[in-house]
Amino acid sequence: MENQYCKVGSVTPLTNGSKELSFLEYQYKSFMDKATSKKHSDSKLAEFFELKAAKIQKIIQTLTN
């Protein structure tokens, strides 16, 4: 097995492929589901998840245009 090195917090750029778009759509749905489940118990955390989902939605819209 080969050694792999990764910087914490490093970002891998996404290209305009279908795999990347489906991954972003999955992340969006995941964050929205988390926001919905936390809405009544922890409104601040739900708001955080909604904000993350909104940012991902903007990325999806720019990739599809």
C-alpha positions in Angstrom: 0.0 0.0 0.0 1.3 3.4 -0.9 1.6 6.3 1.6 -0.8 9.1 1.0 -0.4 12.6 2.5 -3.2 15.0 2.9 -3.3 18.5 4.4 -6.1 19.0 6.9 -8.5 21.5 5.4 -7.3 21.1 1.8 -9.8 21.4 -0.9 -10.1 19.3 -4.0 -11.6 21.3 -6.9 -14.7 19.9 -8.6 -15.0 19.7 -12.3 -18.1 19.9 -14.4 -18.7 16.1 -14.4 -21.9 14.2 -13.6 -20.3 12.6 -10.6 -19.5 15.9 -9.0 -23.0 17.2 -9.6 -24.6 14.1 -8.1 -22.2 14.4 -5.1 -23.2 18.0 -4.5 -26.9 17.1 -4.8 -26.4 14.3 -2.3 -24.7 16.8 0.1 -27.5 19.3 -0.4 -30.1 16.7 0.5 -28.1 15.5 3.4 -27.8 19.0 4.9 -31.5 19.6 4.4 -32.4 16.4 6.1 -30.2 17.2 9.0 -31.7 20.7 9.3 -35.2 19.3 9.3 -34.4 16.7 12.0 -32.8 19.4 14.2 -35.3 22.1 13.7 -37.3 21.5 16.9 -34.4 20.4 19.2 -31.6 22.8 18.2 -32.6 25.7 16.0 -29.1 27.2 15.8 -27.7 23.9 14.4 -30.7 23.6 12.0 -29.9 27.1 10.8 -26.3 26.2 10.2 -27.3 23.1 8.1 -29.7 25.3 6.1 -27.0 27.8 5.4 -24.6 25.0 4.2 -27.4 23.6 2.0 -28.1 27.1 0.5 -24.4 27.5 -0.4 -24.3 24.1 -2.1 -27.5 24.9 -4.0 -25.8 28.1 -5.4 -22.9 26.0 -6.5 -25.2 23.5 -8.2 -27.0 26.3 -10.0 -23.8 27.8 -11.3 -22.7 24.4 -12.6 -26.0 23.7 -14.4 -26.1 27.1 -16.1 
